[in-house]
Amino acid sequence: MPSILNNVRRWKQTYDWSNRGTEWCDGFGGVEKAWTHAILPRIETFLPTGHILELGPGYGVWTDFLQPFPPSGQSPLSERMTLVDLAPNCIKFCRKRFGKPNMAYHTNDGTSLSMVELGSIDFVFSFNSLVHADHAVMREYVRQLGTKMKPGSFGFIHHSNLGEYEAEFDAMEKGHDHWRGRDMTGEKFRADCRDAGLVCVFQEIIPWGSPRFIDALSLFAKPLPGQELPERVERNPDFWHQARAGDHAPAAWYVRPT
Ligand SMILES: C[S@@+](CC[C@H](N)C(=O)[O-])C[C@H]1O[C@@H](n2cnc3c(N)ncnc32)[C@H](O)[C@@H]1O
């Protein structure tokens, strides 16, 4: 069960980080392909931007693309970043890897965003990390994001939808839950957004590691005053086929309101 304590134990004490997390991209054909085919097409309409908050950066696989001072020749996708992770070794590694200018690094208790200024975030990003968080953790992050995001800003969070399969837990093969938050669902994320003054404008429910749709990619917004944004949910059985074939998500994955 991936409680906060178990997450700290795994990511701080027992996990072998010698591949820096690149190993989680093998199913995509590597880090570059995961970024180019699966992640960037879903968020590029929001980039470049000002202040990005990344939750659970690990050793910085995605930070490397989003950072304000990328390796030479690439245009920056942010002006500044705040990284928050519950594992101190991750934050220490990222600090050394990315340095100081326009970067803030914080080890937290697995839920607190108290270090982030109110109304300061232009874009929230998290991929491959909060899948291991249960509903109480997700609800707490979403509640705080309601006050930390700027009106008109968006966020993209990859999280668990395993709770949808609760009735099958006993029969599920060992390991097939992929250590996902067991009580978390896409539906709960959408409801938590509403409670926090946010709108989950597009949620893509996807399979992970088996045909079961145990994950969700949730795109959410803090609306401008008076702005009405609709919710949309879709199941995408072709996620892995599209990602591996370099067959980008349709351009209309999400059309940003003007
Ligand atoms: C599987 S690793 C992924 C890291 C990185 N996103 C990647 O794709 O390489 C999960 C990361 O999420 C962090 N994490 C897990 N639960 C968290 C929570 N509640 N708050 C902040 N970070 C968390 C872990 O410490 C770890 O760095």
The ligand as a Tripos MOL2 file, in Angstrom:
@<TRIPOS>MOLECULE
LIG
   27    29     1     0     0
SMALL
NO_CHARGES

@<TRIPOS>ATOM
      1 C1          8.4210    6.7920   -9.7000 C.3       1 LIG1
      2 S1          9.2600    8.2280   -9.1320 S.3       1 LIG1
      3 C2          9.0760    9.3040  -10.5650 C.3       1 LIG1
      4 C3          9.9940   10.4720  -10.5900 C.3       1 LIG1
      5 C4          9.9150   11.3230  -11.8600 C.3       1 LIG1
      6 N1          8.6530   11.9830  -11.9950 N.3       1 LIG1
      7 C5         10.1830   10.4530  -13.0540 C.2       1 LIG1
      8 O1          9.2840   10.2020  -13.8620 O.co2     1 LIG1
      9 O2         11.3450   10.0350  -13.1900 O.co2     1 LIG1
     10 C6          8.0990    8.8850   -7.9640 C.3       1 LIG1
     11 C7          8.5510   10.1820   -7.3400 C.3       1 LIG1
     12 O3          7.4330   10.7960   -6.7050 O.3       1 LIG1
     13 C8          7.8090   11.2240   -5.4180 C.3       1 LIG1
     14 N2          6.5760   11.2300   -4.5920 N.ar      1 LIG1
     15 C9          5.7760   10.1710   -4.2800 C.ar      1 LIG1
     16 N3          4.7400   10.5700   -3.5370 N.ar      1 LIG1
     17 C10         4.8790   11.9180   -3.3660 C.ar      1 LIG1
     18 C11         4.1340   12.9060   -2.6780 C.ar      1 LIG1
     19 N4          3.0440   12.6000   -1.9790 N.pl3     1 LIG1
     20 N5          4.5730   14.1810   -2.7200 N.ar      1 LIG1
     21 C12         5.7060   14.5120   -3.3910 C.ar      1 LIG1
     22 N6          6.4550   13.6160   -4.0470 N.ar      1 LIG1
     23 C13         6.0570   12.3320   -4.0470 C.ar      1 LIG1
     24 C14         8.8490   10.2210   -4.9920 C.3       1 LIG1
     25 O4          9.6580   10.6700   -3.9430 O.3       1 LIG1
     26 C15         9.6240   10.0310   -6.2950 C.3       1 LIG1
     27 O5         10.5910   11.0130   -6.4650 O.3       1 LIG1
@<TRIPOS>BOND
     1     1     2 1
     2     2     3 1
     3     2    10 1
     4     3     4 1
     5     4     5 1
     6     5     6 1
     7     5     7 1
     8     7     8 2
     9     7     9 1
    10    10    11 1
    11    11    12 1
    12    11    26 1
    13    12    13 1
    14    13    14 1
    15    13    24 1
    16    14    15 ar
    17    14    23 ar
    18    15    16 ar
    19    16    17 ar
    20    17    18 ar
    21    17    23 ar
    22    18    19 1
    23    18    20 ar
    24    20    21 ar
    25    21    22 ar
    26    22    23 ar
    27    24    25 1
    28    24    26 1
    29    26    27 1
@<TRIPOS>SUBSTRUCTURE
     1 LIG1         1 GROUP 0 **** ****
